[in-house]
Amino acid sequence: MAKQYVSNKDESVRMFKYNWMEFFSHVHWTVPHIIYIPVITVTLAIAAGSLPATEVVAYAVLGVLLWTPMEYFAHRFVFHAGPKIETEVRDIVGSLPPGEPALQHMQTFRQRHYFIAHGVHHDFPNDTKRLVLPPSVSIPLAVFFFALFRWIAGPSIGPTIFAGFVAGYLVYDTIHYAVHHFSLHNPVLLYLKKHHYRHHYNDSTKDFGVTSPAWDVVMGTFGRR
């Protein structure tokens, strides 16, 4: 079986020509927590002033549940580009001399989109600084989903659902980082690690769920060792 990564060390490749763009492409895994835990706390506190506590909890749980299909379908259909493109990108990155900006050597939009969105993580799966979304991407997405939930569910319920949705995202980011970089002993987390490693090292067209394999089962993409 062909190798499914360029390097399994805690390292990466230079992505961008400009230093400021390269700087902001490296993000510590705690940054989303620093940004969004206060957002969740304030949003739920405001909701508690206009909704009964049971409804706040119920709508927040609904938001967490709504995160799970988002996690699966975004990972499968937005972050991945298919084995052909992914192999092309891996071959380009693997042939670069040290310090050479990878994106300058990619000829198509699909190659560049895949590499920026997710390919760099697959090519360097144990890089600690390119595992979570940078704020330049996550904040506009958060604003979009806040407006969407508020428009659909109203000014009280919508933000409460949004708070749960963002909590689901933080759980996803935490578990994703943990399966790559923490020493795990919990059997559930060890199972999720095995599930995710099949996606990285066996078949990237299977096992898209990170926090749960449920949608892989539903959609027929649950892999086997």
SULPE-V661098 format. One record per run of one state. SS is the DSSP state (H for helix, E for strand, - for the rest). FROM is the first residue (numbers start at 1). TO is the last residue. If there is no record, write none. Layout:
SS/FROM/TO ; SS/FROM/TO
//
This chain:
-/1/18 ; H/19/24 ; -/25/30 ; H/31/48 ; -/49/52 ; H/53/79 ; -/80/82 ; H/83/94 ; -/95/101 ; H/102/105 ; -/106/108 ; H/109/123 ; -/124/134 ; H/135/153 ; -/154/156 ; H/157/181 ; -/182/186 ; H/187/201 ; -/202/213 ; H/214/219 ; -/220/225
//
